Amino acid sequence: VESTGADLDLAARAVAGEGAPVYAELVAEGVELEDTGDSAVFVHRWVYLTQETSRCPEPVVEGGGPLPAGVQWRAMGNEPFWAADVTAEGIRVVRPGEDTVSVPPVSPDAEGGSRSWRAVTEAHTLVLEIVESRCTDSMSGFEFDHSSRLVLDGSEFAGCARRGPATPD
């Protein structure tokens, strides 16, 4: 049961496909349905949704929970939902209803608390900027220490970002 105005089922199918497992972080509570007496989960808002299910057994931590071991940075935004992971293998961008975009690894330009990655392939042009600046996730309300901006093939997306466990010093 959702109060978010969004369709979690539709978003999950867009991210992972029909019937495929997903990892979701939600702000929710258990409720009893008055008409049937059955138990349900009442979703106040959903924080994060991904096809990556290896994290499912781990406990959820407010602010987004742990990131997979190889992630250096994760940038993400809402309306429309998007997420970009920076790893040693490159940058991977996921958007529901769109093909996943992967570009080879590129070294970031870093200045002060900012860093940016620029990649051009035959199929895509990508710029990802992460700036050390307070950011509030528009859906979850969680606070992050970094804001982000993604420009993918001329379309611009804004959001927040955080360091992953593989962030180089």
C-alpha angles and dihedrals in degrees: 000000000000133000094176098091086231127104108238092184092054092046092048091052090049092051100042109008134250113326095355120133120255136188113234132179112205141176099224147137136212114253138177116236109234097213097050106016089231121140120247141170114249109208114210093178139337119234107187139003128186142159088231104101101171089098096056098102093052121093117259115247122201110255095043109308127244121331123223114276098254098050115111096178136001119201119186143168144175140233090062101024115231137160131190124193121198112207137157086266094057139267122315121195121195124191123169112252092015133091115264111256119215125182128185120261117286129181114246125239104234129195122165108313093343132089133175136190123204122191132172121188131167089267105032148031114206134181119179119185125186119187128188096243132122112266132184117208106239094220106034100029090226118148122235131187093227137051123208141205125195124192110189119178090334097312115115126214129182130202148117132293142200139190120261129214092266096055110140115232 
